Amino acid sequence: MVGSMITKLVDINDAGERLAAGEQPYAFEMSDRMLMVGPACGYGTEYLKHLRTEGRYAESIEEATRHADQRGATVTGIWFVKG
């Protein structure tokens, strides 16, 4: 049986320490309610390439912020995998 992944949403103002420690985002929560997955999501390379072309995948908070800005949205939180 495959174990389920448990994630936790962290407010963007509180996520900096986790990012600075090298923790990878599972996803980015956006003000426009569009979820953007991050490097810890575990999806396959080809699917991530597809999501990136749609602006739904980012490898970093900086990239997620650029995508959000292009849509007039903001990053409001980051989902991390609970360890």
C-alpha positions as a Markdown table, in Angstrom:
| # | Residue | x | y | z |
|---|---|---|---|---|
| 1 | Met | 0.0 | 0.0 | 0.0 |
| 2 | Val | 1.3 | 3.4 | -0.9 |
| 3 | Gly | 1.4 | 5.9 | 2.0 |
| 4 | Ser | -0.4 | 9.2 | 1.6 |
| 5 | Met | 1.4 | 12.5 | 1.7 |
| 6 | Ile | 0.3 | 14.9 | 4.3 |
| 7 | Thr | 0.9 | 18.6 | 3.6 |
| 8 | Lys | 0.6 | 21.8 | 5.7 |
| 9 | Leu | -0.2 | 25.3 | 4.5 |
| 10 | Val | 2.1 | 27.9 | 5.9 |
| 11 | Asp | 1.4 | 31.6 | 5.5 |
| 12 | Ile | 3.8 | 33.3 | 3.1 |
| 13 | Asn | 5.1 | 35.6 | 5.9 |
| 14 | Asp | 6.1 | 32.5 | 7.9 |
| 15 | Ala | 7.5 | 30.4 | 5.1 |
| 16 | Gly | 10.8 | 32.2 | 4.6 |
| 17 | Glu | 12.6 | 30.3 | 7.4 |
| 18 | Arg | 11.6 | 26.9 | 5.9 |
| 19 | Leu | 12.6 | 28.0 | 2.4 |
| 20 | Ala | 16.0 | 29.3 | 3.8 |
| 21 | Ala | 16.6 | 25.9 | 5.4 |
| 22 | Gly | 16.2 | 24.3 | 2.0 |
| 23 | Glu | 12.8 | 22.8 | 2.4 |
| 24 | Gln | 11.1 | 22.3 | -0.9 |
| 25 | Pro | 7.5 | 23.6 | -1.5 |
| 26 | Tyr | 4.9 | 21.1 | -2.4 |
| 27 | Ala | 2.7 | 23.8 | -3.8 |
| 28 | Phe | 2.1 | 27.6 | -3.8 |
| 29 | Glu | -1.3 | 29.0 | -2.7 |
| 30 | Met | -2.4 | 31.9 | -4.8 |
| 31 | Ser | -4.8 | 34.8 | -4.1 |
| 32 | Asp | -6.8 | 33.8 | -7.2 |
| 33 | Arg | -7.2 | 30.3 | -5.8 |
| 34 | Met | -5.1 | 28.7 | -8.6 |
| 35 | Leu | -2.8 | 26.2 | -7.0 |
| 36 | Met | 0.7 | 26.1 | -8.4 |
| 37 | Val | 2.7 | 22.9 | -7.7 |
| 38 | Gly | 6.3 | 23.0 | -6.6 |
| 39 | Pro | 9.3 | 20.7 | -6.7 |
| 40 | Ala | 8.2 | 18.5 | -3.7 |
| 41 | Cys | 5.0 | 17.5 | -5.5 |
| 42 | Gly | 6.5 | 14.3 | -6.9 |
| 43 | Tyr | 4.9 | 14.6 | -10.3 |
| 44 | Gly | 6.8 | 13.2 | -13.3 |
| 45 | Thr | 9.1 | 15.4 | -15.4 |
| 46 | Glu | 7.0 | 15.5 | -18.5 |
| 47 | Tyr | 3.9 | 16.4 | -16.6 |
| 48 | Leu | 5.8 | 19.2 | -14.8 |
| 49 | Lys | 6.9 | 20.5 | -18.2 |
| 50 | His | 3.3 | 20.7 | -19.3 |
| 51 | Leu | 2.2 | 22.4 | -16.0 |
| 52 | Arg | 5.0 | 24.9 | -16.4 |
| 53 | Thr | 3.8 | 25.9 | -19.9 |
| 54 | Glu | 0.4 | 26.7 | -18.2 |
| 55 | Gly | 2.0 | 28.7 | -15.4 |
| 56 | Arg | 1.0 | 26.0 | -12.9 |
| 57 | Tyr | 4.4 | 24.8 | -11.8 |
| 58 | Ala | 7.3 | 26.7 | -10.2 |
| 59 | Glu | 10.6 | 25.6 | -8.8 |
| 60 | Ser | 11.0 | 28.5 | -6.4 |
| 61 | Ile | 9.1 | 31.2 | -4.6 |
| 62 | Glu | 10.6 | 33.7 | -7.1 |
| 63 | Glu | 9.3 | 31.8 | -10.1 |
| 64 | Ala | 5.9 | 31.4 | -8.4 |
| 65 | Thr | 5.7 | 35.1 | -7.7 |
| 66 | Arg | 6.5 | 36.0 | -11.4 |
| 67 | His | 3.7 | 33.7 | -12.6 |
| 68 | Ala | 1.3 | 35.2 | -10.0 |
| 69 | Asp | 2.2 | 38.7 | -11.0 |
| 70 | Gln | 1.5 | 38.0 | -14.6 |
| 71 | Arg | -2.0 | 37.0 | -13.6 |
| 72 | Gly | -2.5 | 39.9 | -11.2 |
| 73 | Ala | -2.4 | 37.5 | -8.2 |
| 74 | Thr | -0.1 | 37.1 | -5.2 |
| 75 | Val | 1.4 | 34.1 | -3.5 |
| 76 | Thr | -0.4 | 33.9 | -0.1 |
| 77 | Gly | 1.1 | 30.7 | 1.3 |
| 78 | Ile | 3.2 | 27.7 | 0.7 |
| 79 | Trp | 2.2 | 24.0 | 1.1 |
| 80 | Phe | 5.0 | 21.9 | 2.7 |
| 81 | Val | 5.1 | 18.1 | 3.2 |
| 82 | Lys | 4.8 | 17.3 | 6.8 |
| 83 | Gly | 7.8 | 15.4 | 8.0 |
